[in-house]
Amino acid sequence: MVYKQTTILEKLRAGGKTTVYTRPLARLIEQLQRLPGVGPKTAQRLALHILKRPETEVQALAQALVEAKKQVGFCTQCFHLSAEPVCEICRNSNRDRQTLCVVSDSRDVIALEKTREYQGLYHVLGGVISPMDGIGPEQLHIEPLIRRVSQQQIQEVILAIAPSIEGETTTLYVGQLVKPFTKVTRIAFGLPVGGDLEYADEVTLARALEGRRELQ
C-alpha cells in the first residue's frame, strides 16, 4: 500500500481539521520545506522568525532571493557560480594558471578556497556521471575541460571529486580523457567513501591537496 503525504495546503483546501496554520503561513512553511535539509519543524521555526522581523528586513530578504536568481549564472571559463561572464577566481592574475582543479560542484570550490592552500584555477563539471539518474558525460562540462587542457598550458590537473561510486566513475573517466595532454593527479581523502567535500573541515581538505597522487 502506498501512502501519500498530505501537505498543509492540501489539508486546508480539503477543509479538514488538522492544521493550525493560516493559509499564507502554511504556504510559507511549505516553500521553506523545499530547501535542502529543512524539515517541517525547522521550516515552521524559520517561518515564524520571518514573521517577527520588520517588514523592511523581509523585503530585503525577498529582494536578495530574486536578485540572486536573476543575476547569478555560471563563469564562461570554469562554470563556477558568478554574476559576471568570468568569475573573480578566473580573473585573478595572481592565481597559478598552470594548475587546474576539477570538482563536481561549486560548493566544492567554496570548500577548497576556505583552506587557503590551493592557488590555481578550477573547472566545475556540474555533477557526476550517474546513469541511474540519467546523467551521462554529455550532461557535464567535460568537453570544455578537454578544450581548456589541450589549448592552454596546463601542467597539472587535480581531480577533487568526492569518492562515491559515481564520483569514482567520473574521476576515472575524466582522468583517461585528460591524461594525453598533461599530468593528472587526484587528492588524497581523509574522508569516508560517499563523503562530500563541502562537509570536510579545512585541515582535512588542505592535507588532501598536499597528499594528492598521480592518477594511474
C-alpha positions in Angstrom: 0.0 0.0 0.0 1.4 3.4 -0.9 0.8 6.3 1.5 0.6 9.8 0.1 1.9 12.6 2.3 -0.7 15.3 2.6 0.6 18.8 2.6 -0.6 21.6 4.8 -2.2 23.4 1.9 -4.0 20.3 0.7 -5.5 19.8 4.2 -6.7 23.4 4.1 -8.3 23.0 0.7 -10.0 19.8 1.9 -11.4 21.7 4.8 -10.2 19.1 7.2 -9.4 19.7 10.9 -5.7 19.3 11.4 -3.8 22.5 10.6 -3.4 25.4 13.0 -1.8 27.5 10.3 -3.5 30.3 8.4 -3.2 29.8 4.6 -0.3 32.4 4.0 1.7 30.9 6.8 1.1 27.4 5.6 2.3 28.4 2.1 5.5 30.0 3.5 6.2 26.8 5.6 5.8 24.5 2.6 8.1 26.7 0.4 10.7 26.7 3.1 10.5 22.9 3.4 11.6 22.6 -0.2 15.0 23.8 0.8 17.6 21.0 1.4 18.0 19.9 5.0 14.9 21.8 6.1 12.2 19.6 7.8 8.8 20.6 9.0 9.9 21.8 12.4 12.8 23.9 11.0 10.5 25.3 8.3 8.0 26.3 11.0 10.7 27.9 13.1 12.1 29.9 10.1 8.6 31.0 9.0 7.7 32.3 12.5 11.0 34.0 12.8 10.5 35.8 9.4 7.0 36.9 10.5 8.5 38.5 13.6 11.1 40.6 11.7 10.4 44.1 10.5 8.8 44.4 7.0 11.9 46.1 5.7 14.1 43.0 6.6 11.6 40.6 5.0 11.5 42.7 1.8 15.3 42.8 1.7 15.4 39.0 2.0 12.9 38.6 -0.7 14.7 41.0 -3.0 18.0 39.2 -2.3 16.5 35.9 -3.3 15.0 37.3 -6.6 18.2 39.2 -7.5 20.4 36.2 -6.8 18.3 34.0 -9.0 18.3 36.6 -11.8 21.9 37.7 -11.7 23.9 34.7 -10.7 24.9 32.4 -13.5 28.0 30.4 -14.5 31.5 31.6 -15.4 32.1 31.0 -19.1 35.6 29.6 -18.4 35.3 27.4 -15.3 31.5 27.1 -14.8 31.7 28.3 -11.1 28.8 30.5 -9.9 29.3 34.1 -11.0 27.4 37.3 -11.5 29.9 38.2 -14.2 30.8 36.4 -17.5 34.1 35.5 -15.9 34.3 34.8 -12.2 36.7 36.5 -9.8 39.0 33.5 -9.5 39.5 33.2 -13.2 40.1 37.0 -13.5 42.7 36.9 -10.7 46.1 37.4 -12.3 47.8 36.1 -9.1 46.4 32.6 -9.5 48.6 29.8 -10.8 47.2 29.4 -14.3 49.1 26.1 -15.0 47.2 24.1 -12.4 43.6 23.2 -12.8 41.4 21.6 -10.0 38.4 19.7 -11.3 35.4 19.5 -9.0 31.8 18.3 -9.4 30.1 21.3 -7.9 30.5 25.0 -7.0 30.2 24.0 -3.3 33.5 22.2 -3.6 35.2 25.3 -4.9 34.0 27.2 -1.9 35.2 24.4 0.4 38.6 24.3 -1.2 39.0 28.1 -1.2 38.4 28.1 2.6 41.6 26.1 3.0 43.7 28.9 1.5 46.1 26.2 0.3 45.2 26.0 -3.4 46.2 28.9 -5.6 45.4 27.5 -9.1 42.3 27.6 -11.2 39.1 25.5 -11.2 36.8 23.6 -13.5 33.3 22.7 -12.3 31.8 19.7 -14.0 28.3 20.4 -12.8 27.7 17.0 -11.3 29.0 13.4 -11.6 28.3 10.6 -14.1 25.2 8.8 -12.8 23.4 6.5 -15.3 20.7 5.8 -12.7 19.8 9.5 -12.6 20.1 9.9 -16.4 23.4 11.9 -16.1 26.0 10.9 -18.7 29.2 12.7 -19.8 27.3 14.8 -22.3 25.3 16.4 -19.5 28.5 17.6 -17.7 31.1 20.2 -18.6 33.7 17.6 -19.7 34.2 18.8 -23.3 35.0 22.4 -22.3 37.5 20.8 -19.8 39.3 18.9 -22.5 39.4 22.0 -24.7 41.0 24.0 -21.8 43.6 21.4 -21.1 44.5 20.8 -24.7 44.6 24.5 -25.7 46.2 26.1 -22.6 49.5 25.5 -20.9 48.1 23.4 -18.1 50.9 21.5 -16.3 48.7 19.6 -13.8 45.0 18.7 -13.5 43.9 17.8 -9.9 40.8 15.7 -9.7 39.0 16.6 -6.5 35.7 14.7 -6.8 34.1 13.0 -3.7 34.8 9.3 -3.5 31.3 7.9 -4.0 30.7 5.2 -6.6 29.6 7.9 -9.1 32.5 10.1 -8.1 35.0 7.3 -8.8 33.4 6.6 -12.2 33.7 10.3 -13.0 37.3 10.6 -11.8 38.4 7.6 -13.9 36.5 8.7 -17.0 37.8 12.3 -16.9 41.3 11.2 -15.9 41.6 9.0 -19.0 40.5 11.8 -21.3 42.9 14.4 -19.8 46.0 12.1 -19.5 47.2 12.6 -23.1 47.6 16.3 -22.5 49.0 16.8 -19.1 49.9 15.3 -15.7 46.8 14.1 -13.8 46.6 13.7 -10.0 43.8 13.1 -7.5 43.6 14.4 -4.0 44.1 12.0 -1.1 41.0 11.7 1.0 40.7 11.7 4.7 37.0 11.2 4.1 34.7 8.1 4.2 33.5 6.8 0.8 30.4 8.7 0.0 31.5 11.8 1.9 31.2 15.3 0.4 33.9 17.9 0.2 31.7 20.6 1.5 31.3 18.9 4.8 35.0 18.3 5.4 37.0 20.6 7.6 39.7 22.9 6.2 42.6 20.9 7.7 41.4 17.6 6.1 41.0 19.3 2.7 44.4 21.0 3.0 46.1 17.7 3.7 44.1 16.0 0.9 45.6 18.6 -1.5 49.1 18.2 -0.2 48.8 14.4 -0.4 47.5 14.2 -3.9 48.9 11.4 -6.1 49.2 10.8 -9.8 46.2 9.0 -11.3 47.1 5.6 -12.6 
